[in-house]
Amino acid sequence: MKLFVVLFLLRLPSVAPVIHSLKVFYTSSSEVPNYPEFVADYLVDEVQIVRYDSNTRRAVPKQDWMNKITEDDTKYWEEETEILKGNEQTLKKTIEIANQLLNQTEVIHSLKYFQTSFSEVPNLPEFVAVTLVDEVQIEHYDSNTRRAVPKQDWMNKITDDDPTYWEEDTQRFKGNEQIDKGNIELLKQRFNQTEGLHFVQWMSGCEWDDETDEVNGFHQYGYDGEDFISFDLKTETWIAPRPQAFITKHKLDNNKAWTMYLKHYHTKECPDWLKKFVNYGKSSLMRKERPSVSLLQKTPSSPVICHATGFYPDRANLFWKKDDKELHEEVVRGEILPNHDGTFQMSVDLDVSSVKAEDWGRYNCVFHLAGVKEDVHTTLDKRVILSNWRSGFPTAAVVAVGLLLLAGCIIGLVLWRRNSHGFRRTNTSESSSSSEDPVVKKRTSEEQTM
C-alpha cells in the first residue's frame, strides 16, 4: 500500500491579543482501500468549516454559520467545488510522477563523438578527437600521435569482432583532420578574421534508454565555443543561429540524401554501436562507486565547499540541508566534472556568513547516487573543515581541488562550451539493426565541409 500526503498550510494572524487561523489541508492518496483518493478540509481556529472528497465531489459546509457566505457570494460553493476538482487532478498527477520517480530503474546510456580543431595554439595538438560512452572516454586521437588508441582496457575487445577497427579509425581521423583545417580557414573568412586563436568543434551521438528502448540523437557544429549549426532530426532541417551559417544551412537542407542518412544513423546505427560498447564495458560502466566527501574553506569568511570526488556514474546530486530541508538559497552548485581515472567530482558552496555558531550542527551536506539507497551525509563541523588559514593545514589539498576544477573547465572548453542551446535531440522508439557506424566508418568530406 502506498500513501502520499500533500499538506498546504496557510496561517493568517489577526490583531493581537487573539490570533486566529485559517488552514487548508489537501490529502491525496493511492491504493488505499475504503478511503477517498483526495480529501480537502478547511479549518478556522482549528474548527472544520469546509469538506470536499473525491467520492462526493462537492464542497460542503461543516458549520451552519458557513451558509451565510452565500449572502455575499451566491456562487461560492459551486466555484469552490470546481477549484477543488482541479486540485484533485493536479495532486493525482503529482502522485503518478512520484511513483515513476520512486520506481525508476532504467539507465540512460550515451555515445558521444567530439572533434576539435585549433588554429594558432602553441604546444597543443591542432586536432583532437575523443569518443565517450556514458561520459567515459573510450578512444583518443590527436594530430601529434596520429593514431586512434583505446582509453579503456575493455575497448581492446572490439578487435575480436573487427580486427581492422583501430586502423580504419586512424585513417578516418587523419582525413577529418585535413577537412577541419580547411573549415577553420573558411569560417575565419566568413567572420572576417585573419589571425588569432580559433577552433571548430563537432559533436554527434545518441542516448539510449535500456528499459524503454527510447533513443535520442544530436548532431551539431560549433565555432569559437558558440553554436554554429545543428541538425534537428524531428523536422529534418538544419538550425543556423548565426548569419554566417546560412550558407551552410542552405547547402545541407538541399541535400536530401544526407538528411535521410543522418536520421538513419542516429536512430539505427549509433544505438547499435552504443549497445555494443556498453556490452564490452558493462562490468565497468554499470558499477557504482560512492565518493569521498570533504568540507573545504579558503578563509573564515569564505563559503564552505562540500566537495565529493571519486563517484561513478555521473547520475548524482549534491546539496545542503538544514533540519532535513533542502536549501536553495545561499548555495552555489557546481557542475559534475570528470576525474582522470574515469570517476567524477562535484561541489556545492554554502554561505555561512549568517549562520550562528550554535546552528552549524543543523546543516548537512548530502550526496545522492542514482541506484544507491543510502546517501552520504556530512555534518557542517568546523573541526573537520580543511582550510589553508589554519596552521599545519596541508594546502596541497585545496590546490589539488583547484587544479582538478581547472582541468575540468579546460576539458569542457575543448569538448564544447554548453550554452543555452546545449544538445539538440530527437525522440524515437525505433530499435537498432545495422552493425556499421557511418560516423566511425564512412564519414564523408561533404559532412565536414562548411
Backbone torsions as a table, in degrees:
resi	resn	phi	psi	omega
1	MET	NA	133.9	-179.7
2	LYS	-115.9	133.2	179.6
3	LEU	-131.2	121.4	176.8
4	PHE	-116.4	128.9	-178.1
5	VAL	-119.4	125.6	177.6
6	VAL	-118.1	121.0	-176.6
7	LEU	-115.7	133.5	173.8
8	PHE	-116.2	126.5	-175.6
9	LEU	-124.4	126.0	176.3
10	LEU	-126.8	123.8	-178.0
11	ARG	-122.7	122.6	-178.5
12	LEU	-117.6	109.1	179.9
13	PRO	-78.0	146.8	174.2
14	SER	-100.1	-171.9	-178.7
15	VAL	-67.2	136.1	177.7
16	ALA	-59.1	154.0	11.5
17	PRO	-93.8	-3.1	-179.4
18	VAL	-95.8	128.6	179.5
19	ILE	-107.6	116.0	177.3
20	HIS	-96.5	161.3	-178.7
21	SER	-140.9	145.9	170.6
22	LEU	-122.8	122.8	-176.9
23	LYS	-127.1	136.3	177.2
24	VAL	-119.3	122.8	-179.4
25	PHE	-115.6	127.6	171.7
26	TYR	-113.7	132.9	175.2
27	THR	-127.7	119.2	178.6
28	SER	-119.5	132.7	-175.2
29	SER	-136.8	164.1	175.9
30	SER	-136.2	143.0	175.5
31	GLU	58.2	38.3	175.2
32	VAL	-109.8	107.0	-176.0
33	PRO	-65.2	144.6	174.4
34	ASN	60.7	30.0	178.5
35	TYR	-143.8	136.7	180.0
36	PRO	-59.0	145.1	178.8
37	GLU	-70.2	-24.0	-178.9
38	PHE	-142.4	132.9	178.9
39	VAL	-135.7	136.0	175.5
40	ALA	-125.7	131.1	179.2
41	ASP	-130.3	132.8	173.7
42	TYR	-108.2	132.8	179.6
43	LEU	-125.9	135.9	170.5
44	VAL	-117.7	122.9	-176.7
45	ASP	50.8	42.7	177.3
46	GLU	69.5	11.3	177.7
47	VAL	-106.6	127.1	-178.7
48	GLN	-68.6	129.5	-178.4
49	ILE	-119.8	-24.2	-179.1
50	VAL	-139.3	143.8	178.8
51	ARG	-138.5	137.8	173.9
52	TYR	-144.1	141.0	171.9
53	ASP	-145.0	165.5	-174.8
54	SER	-73.2	-10.1	176.0
55	ASN	-82.1	-51.6	-179.2
56	THR	-80.9	-32.4	179.7
57	ARG	56.0	37.7	174.9
58	ARG	-142.7	138.2	172.8
59	ALA	-81.7	127.5	-176.6
60	VAL	-131.9	149.8	177.9
61	PRO	-75.9	145.6	177.8
62	LYS	-111.4	-0.8	173.8
63	GLN	-131.7	139.0	-178.1
64	ASP	-57.7	-38.9	-176.7
65	TRP	-67.6	-13.3	177.2
66	MET	-70.8	-16.4	177.6
67	ASN	-67.6	-18.1	179.3
68	LYS	-65.3	-18.5	-174.3
69	ILE	-65.4	-25.6	-179.7
70	THR	-72.4	-13.7	175.8
71	GLU	-68.5	-31.2	178.2
72	ASP	-97.5	-27.1	-176.4
73	ASP	-141.7	93.6	-173.0
74	THR	-65.4	-22.9	-178.0
75	LYS	-102.1	13.0	-174.2
76	TYR	-53.2	-52.3	-173.2
77	TRP	-69.2	-35.4	177.9
78	GLU	-67.2	-44.9	180.0
79	GLU	-67.2	-40.9	179.8
80	GLU	-64.0	-37.5	177.4
81	THR	-60.7	-45.1	-179.6
82	GLU	-65.4	-38.7	177.7
83	ILE	-61.4	-45.0	-177.8
84	LEU	-70.7	-31.4	173.8
85	LYS	-61.8	-41.7	177.3
86	GLY	-64.8	-42.7	178.2
87	ASN	-64.7	-33.8	177.2
88	GLU	-59.9	-45.3	180.0
89	GLN	-68.1	-37.5	179.4
90	THR	-62.5	-46.7	-179.0
91	LEU	-70.5	-29.4	175.6
92	LYS	-62.8	-43.0	176.5
93	LYS	-64.2	-37.1	179.2
94	THR	-61.0	-41.9	178.7
95	ILE	-65.3	-40.6	179.1
96	GLU	-61.1	-42.9	178.7
97	ILE	-65.1	-41.6	178.9
98	ALA	-61.5	-41.3	177.8
99	ASN	-61.3	-42.2	179.5
100	GLN	-63.0	-41.6	-179.4
101	LEU	-67.5	-41.4	-178.3
102	LEU	-69.4	-30.3	-177.0
103	ASN	-98.3	6.3	-176.2
104	GLN	-69.2	119.4	-178.9
105	THR	-124.4	-9.7	-174.8
106	GLU	-72.0	157.7	176.9
107	VAL	-121.3	131.4	177.5
108	ILE	-97.6	114.8	179.2
109	HIS	-94.8	155.3	-178.3
110	SER	-137.9	146.2	172.8
111	LEU	-126.0	121.8	-175.8
112	LYS	-131.0	132.3	174.7
113	TYR	-109.9	129.7	177.8
114	PHE	-124.9	137.8	170.0
115	GLN	-133.7	136.5	178.8
116	THR	-133.8	127.8	176.9
117	SER	-117.3	133.4	-177.1
118	PHE	-114.3	156.0	169.3
119	SER	-127.5	136.5	175.5
120	GLU	57.8	48.0	174.7
121	VAL	-116.3	105.2	-178.2
122	PRO	-69.7	145.7	173.7
123	ASN	65.0	19.6	174.7
124	LEU	-133.5	148.7	176.3
125	PRO	-60.3	144.4	178.2
126	GLU	-74.4	-21.1	-177.2
127	PHE	-141.9	130.8	178.7
128	VAL	-134.1	134.9	176.5
129	ALA	-131.4	133.5	177.8
130	VAL	-136.5	152.2	175.3
131	THR	-123.5	132.8	-177.9
132	LEU	-122.5	138.9	170.0
133	VAL	-120.8	123.0	-176.9
134	ASP	52.0	41.1	178.6
135	GLU	68.1	11.4	177.0
136	VAL	-105.6	126.4	-178.8
137	GLN	-69.2	128.6	-178.8
138	ILE	-116.8	-14.9	-176.6
139	GLU	-150.5	147.5	-178.4
140	HIS	-145.2	142.9	173.1
141	TYR	-146.5	141.5	170.4
142	ASP	-144.9	165.7	-174.1
143	SER	-73.5	-9.2	175.2
144	ASN	-83.0	-50.9	-178.4
145	THR	-81.2	-31.7	179.2
146	ARG	55.2	38.0	175.1
147	ARG	-144.1	137.7	172.7
148	ALA	-81.1	127.2	-176.1
149	VAL	-133.0	149.3	176.8
150	PRO	-74.7	146.3	177.6
151	LYS	-111.5	-1.1	174.0
152	GLN	-131.4	140.2	-178.1
153	ASP	-57.4	-37.7	-176.1
154	TRP	-69.9	-13.5	177.1
155	MET	-71.0	-15.2	176.2
156	ASN	-67.3	-16.6	180.0
157	LYS	-68.1	-17.8	-174.7
158	ILE	-65.4	-27.5	179.9
159	THR	-71.3	-14.7	174.1
160	ASP	-65.0	-33.7	179.3
161	ASP	-96.9	-27.9	-176.8
162	ASP	-141.5	88.9	-174.9
163	PRO	-60.5	-23.7	-176.9
164	THR	-101.5	13.5	-174.5
165	TYR	-54.3	-52.5	-173.4
166	TRP	-69.3	-34.8	178.0
167	GLU	-68.8	-40.9	179.3
168	GLU	-66.5	-40.3	178.2
169	ASP	-65.5	-38.2	177.7
170	THR	-59.7	-45.5	-179.4
171	GLN	-66.1	-37.9	178.6
172	ARG	-63.2	-46.1	-179.2
173	PHE	-64.2	-36.5	177.7
174	LYS	-61.6	-42.5	178.2
175	GLY	-65.7	-43.5	179.8
176	ASN	-65.6	-31.7	177.5
177	GLU	-59.0	-44.3	-179.9
178	GLN	-70.2	-38.8	-179.7
179	ILE	-64.8	-45.1	-178.9
180	ASP	-67.4	-30.4	176.0
181	LYS	-62.1	-39.7	176.6
182	GLY	-69.5	-34.6	179.6
183	ASN	-64.0	-38.9	178.6
184	ILE	-60.8	-45.0	-179.7
185	GLU	-64.5	-38.1	179.0
186	LEU	-64.7	-43.9	-178.4
187	LEU	-72.0	-32.1	175.0
188	LYS	-60.3	-37.3	177.7
189	GLN	-67.8	-42.8	-178.6
190	ARG	-64.8	-31.6	-179.3
191	PHE	-96.4	8.5	178.9
192	ASN	57.7	45.8	179.0
193	GLN	-112.3	145.5	-178.8
194	THR	-117.7	-31.9	-177.5
195	GLU	-152.9	179.8	179.8
196	GLY	99.9	175.6	-179.1
197	LEU	-73.7	126.1	175.3
198	HIS	-144.0	152.6	179.1
199	PHE	-151.3	143.0	176.5
200	VAL	-106.6	135.9	-179.9
201	GLN	-126.3	145.0	176.3
202	TRP	-134.9	136.2	174.0
203	MET	-142.3	143.5	-177.0
204	SER	-153.2	154.6	178.0
205	GLY	162.7	-161.4	-176.2
206	CYS	-156.2	163.1	173.5
207	GLU	-124.4	148.0	-176.5
208	TRP	-138.1	125.4	176.1
209	ASP	-87.5	114.5	-173.5
210	ASP	-73.3	-6.1	177.2
211	GLU	-100.5	-46.3	-178.1
212	THR	-93.7	-13.2	-176.5
213	ASP	67.2	15.6	177.3
214	GLU	-71.7	143.4	-176.5
215	VAL	-124.0	137.5	171.6
216	ASN	-120.0	142.2	179.5
217	GLY	-127.8	156.2	176.5
218	PHE	-148.6	148.3	-176.0
219	HIS	-159.3	111.0	-177.3
220	GLN	-157.2	164.5	-179.8
221	TYR	-122.1	151.5	176.0
222	GLY	-134.5	157.6	176.4
223	TYR	-136.8	125.9	-178.5
224	ASP	52.8	39.3	173.9
225	GLY	83.8	2.5	179.6
226	GLU	-117.0	152.0	174.9
227	ASP	-57.2	133.8	175.9
228	PHE	-108.8	-53.0	177.4
229	ILE	-159.1	147.0	-179.1
230	SER	-144.5	154.8	-178.3
231	PHE	-100.6	126.6	176.8
232	ASP	-97.7	108.7	-175.4
233	LEU	-72.2	-22.1	178.3
234	LYS	-69.0	-46.8	-178.2
235	THR	-94.0	-10.0	-178.4
236	GLU	57.0	43.1	177.3
237	THR	-134.2	163.3	178.3
238	TRP	-97.5	138.1	-178.8
239	ILE	-104.9	121.1	-178.4
240	ALA	-116.5	100.4	-178.7
241	PRO	-79.0	-7.5	-177.8
242	ARG	-127.0	142.0	-177.8
243	PRO	-57.8	-32.3	-178.3
244	GLN	-66.1	-13.3	-179.5
245	ALA	-96.1	-2.7	-176.3
246	PHE	-62.3	-36.2	178.9
247	ILE	-62.4	-45.6	179.4
248	THR	-64.6	-40.9	178.9
249	LYS	-59.7	-47.0	-179.0
250	HIS	-60.8	-42.3	-178.6
251	LYS	-63.9	-46.4	-175.2
252	LEU	-77.2	-34.3	177.6
253	ASP	-61.9	-30.7	-178.8
254	ASN	-86.2	-5.0	179.0
255	ASN	-95.7	82.2	-174.4
256	LYS	-65.7	-33.1	179.4
257	ALA	-64.3	-40.6	179.5
258	TRP	-68.2	-36.5	177.3
259	THR	-61.3	-46.7	178.8
260	MET	-62.4	-39.5	180.0
261	TYR	-63.3	-45.0	-178.9
262	LEU	-63.7	-41.7	179.2
263	LYS	-63.5	-42.1	178.1
264	HIS	-63.6	-42.0	-179.1
265	TYR	-61.7	-49.3	-174.0
266	HIS	-72.3	-23.7	-178.5
267	THR	-100.6	-14.7	-176.4
268	LYS	-123.6	-62.1	-168.2
269	GLU	-77.4	-41.8	177.7
270	CYS	-60.3	-47.0	177.0
271	PRO	-61.0	-32.8	177.1
272	ASP	-61.1	-46.2	179.2
273	TRP	-67.1	-37.3	178.1
274	LEU	-60.6	-46.8	179.4
275	LYS	-62.2	-37.2	178.8
276	LYS	-65.6	-45.4	179.4
277	PHE	-63.4	-42.0	178.8
278	VAL	-61.9	-38.2	178.1
279	ASN	-66.3	-39.7	177.3
280	TYR	-61.1	-42.7	-171.4
281	GLY	-110.8	22.7	-172.4
282	LYS	-60.1	-34.5	-179.8
283	SER	-65.2	-28.2	178.6
284	SER	-92.5	-44.9	-175.0
285	LEU	-70.8	-29.3	-176.5
286	MET	-93.0	3.1	-179.5
287	ARG	-73.4	164.6	175.9
288	LYS	-132.0	123.3	-179.8
289	GLU	-123.4	126.2	176.7
290	ARG	-81.5	152.7	-174.0
291	PRO	-91.2	169.8	162.3
292	SER	-94.8	136.3	-175.4
293	VAL	-117.6	130.8	179.8
294	SER	-129.5	151.8	173.0
295	LEU	-105.7	127.7	-176.3
296	LEU	-125.1	148.5	177.7
297	GLN	-152.1	128.3	-176.4
298	LYS	-74.2	-49.9	178.1
299	THR	-136.0	166.8	-180.0
300	PRO	-58.9	-24.2	-179.3
301	SER	-97.8	-1.7	-178.8
302	SER	-80.6	159.9	173.5
303	PRO	-62.9	153.6	174.4
304	VAL	-89.6	125.5	-178.4
305	ILE	-97.0	122.8	171.3
306	CYS	-94.7	115.6	-173.3
307	HIS	-118.7	121.4	178.0
308	ALA	-113.2	130.2	-178.7
309	THR	-142.1	150.3	177.8
310	GLY	92.3	14.2	-179.3
311	PHE	-93.8	157.6	177.2
312	TYR	-155.8	137.9	0.7
313	PRO	-79.8	-166.4	-175.8
314	ASP	-88.2	6.5	177.2
315	ARG	-83.2	82.8	-172.5
316	ALA	-144.0	164.8	177.9
317	ASN	-140.9	143.6	179.9
318	LEU	-134.9	126.9	-175.6
319	PHE	-154.6	162.4	177.0
320	TRP	-99.5	143.9	176.3
321	LYS	-127.9	148.2	171.7
322	LYS	-125.8	120.0	-178.8
323	ASP	52.6	45.4	177.2
324	ASP	68.8	13.0	176.6
325	LYS	-114.1	124.5	-178.1
326	GLU	-65.1	137.4	-179.4
327	LEU	-94.2	137.0	176.9
328	HIS	-118.1	-17.8	175.5
329	GLU	-104.7	156.6	179.5
330	GLU	63.6	20.9	175.5
331	VAL	-129.5	149.5	177.5
332	VAL	-129.1	118.3	-177.8
333	ARG	-92.3	139.4	174.4
334	GLY	-98.8	166.2	178.3
335	GLU	-80.6	160.1	173.0
336	ILE	-77.6	126.0	-176.6
337	LEU	-120.4	149.5	179.8
338	PRO	-80.6	146.4	169.7
339	ASN	-97.2	165.9	-176.8
340	HIS	-67.7	-21.3	-176.6
341	ASP	-95.8	10.7	178.5
342	GLY	93.0	-8.2	174.7
343	THR	-88.5	-174.0	-174.9
344	PHE	-132.1	166.0	177.8
345	GLN	-142.3	155.9	175.1
346	MET	-158.4	165.3	-179.3
347	SER	-147.4	158.4	174.7
348	VAL	-143.9	129.9	-176.3
349	ASP	-94.6	145.4	176.0
350	LEU	-124.1	124.7	176.2
351	ASP	-77.6	112.7	-176.4
352	VAL	-104.6	10.6	-175.8
353	SER	-62.5	-29.6	-179.0
354	SER	-105.6	8.2	-179.4
355	VAL	-87.5	124.1	178.7
356	LYS	-70.9	149.7	-177.1
357	ALA	-57.9	-38.4	-177.8
358	GLU	-74.6	-10.5	-178.8
359	ASP	-99.0	-3.1	-175.9
360	TRP	-57.5	-38.9	-177.7
361	GLY	-67.0	-9.3	179.3
362	ARG	-85.1	-7.4	-177.6
363	TYR	-103.2	139.0	177.3
364	ASN	-135.9	140.6	170.2
365	CYS	-95.4	128.1	-174.3
366	VAL	-119.4	128.6	174.8
367	PHE	-110.0	127.4	178.5
368	HIS	-121.2	128.2	177.9
369	LEU	-112.2	127.1	-177.9
370	ALA	-56.7	132.8	179.0
371	GLY	87.9	-3.9	178.9
372	VAL	-114.3	124.3	-174.3
373	LYS	-70.2	-42.3	-174.5
374	GLU	-89.1	125.2	175.5
375	ASP	-83.4	163.4	176.0
376	VAL	-100.9	119.0	-178.3
377	HIS	-108.8	133.3	177.4
378	THR	-129.2	115.5	-177.4
379	THR	-77.3	139.5	176.2
380	LEU	-67.2	110.4	-173.9
381	ASP	-144.0	122.4	-178.1
382	LYS	-60.9	-26.1	-176.6
383	ARG	-71.9	-21.1	-177.5
384	VAL	-106.9	-0.5	-179.1
385	ILE	-75.4	130.6	173.4
386	LEU	-88.9	127.7	-176.4
387	SER	-149.0	146.4	-179.7
388	ASN	-87.4	7.8	176.4
389	TRP	-100.4	-1.8	176.7
390	ARG	-98.2	144.2	-179.6
391	SER	-66.4	140.1	177.3
392	GLY	82.1	0.6	-179.3
393	PHE	-75.4	133.9	177.3
394	PRO	-76.1	95.6	-175.7
395	THR	-60.8	-17.7	179.5
396	ALA	-59.9	-26.5	-179.1
397	ALA	-64.2	-47.5	179.2
398	VAL	-68.0	-39.4	178.6
399	VAL	-60.3	-42.9	-179.9
400	ALA	-61.8	-43.2	178.5
401	VAL	-62.3	-42.6	179.7
402	GLY	-62.4	-40.8	178.5
403	LEU	-65.4	-38.8	177.8
404	LEU	-62.8	-43.3	179.0
405	LEU	-64.6	-40.4	178.4
406	LEU	-63.4	-43.4	179.2
407	ALA	-61.0	-40.4	178.8
408	GLY	-62.6	-40.3	179.6
409	CYS	-64.1	-41.3	179.2
410	ILE	-63.9	-43.9	178.4
411	ILE	-59.4	-43.1	-179.6
412	GLY	-62.5	-36.5	178.9
413	LEU	-68.8	-43.1	-178.1
414	VAL	-65.0	-43.1	-177.2
415	LEU	-74.5	-51.8	179.4
416	TRP	-179.5	133.4	172.8
417	ARG	-87.6	104.6	-174.0
418	ARG	-75.9	105.3	178.1
419	ASN	-93.7	-157.7	-173.6
420	SER	-65.7	-19.5	-178.7
421	HIS	-82.0	-44.2	-177.8
422	GLY	63.0	-156.3	177.1
423	PHE	-73.7	140.9	171.9
424	ARG	-98.8	124.7	-172.0
425	ARG	-119.6	161.8	170.1
426	THR	-131.6	151.4	-178.6
427	ASN	-103.5	137.7	175.2
428	THR	-155.1	148.7	178.3
429	SER	-109.5	12.4	-178.6
430	GLU	-68.7	145.7	178.3
431	SER	-87.6	168.9	-176.0
432	SER	-97.3	153.9	-180.0
433	SER	-143.2	-35.2	-174.8
434	SER	-76.0	153.3	-178.7
435	SER	-106.7	1.0	-178.3
436	GLU	-121.1	132.3	-178.3
437	ASP	-95.1	112.7	-177.2
438	PRO	-64.4	-29.2	177.7
439	VAL	-67.0	-37.9	179.7
440	VAL	-78.1	-37.9	-169.4
441	LYS	-102.6	-32.9	-172.2
442	LYS	-146.0	46.7	173.1
443	ARG	-70.5	133.4	-172.7
444	THR	-100.1	166.5	178.3
445	SER	-66.3	-26.8	179.9
446	GLU	-62.5	-37.6	179.2
447	GLU	-67.5	-36.3	-174.6
448	GLN	-81.6	-28.7	-174.3
449	THR	-76.6	126.4	179.6
450	MET	-79.2	NA	NA
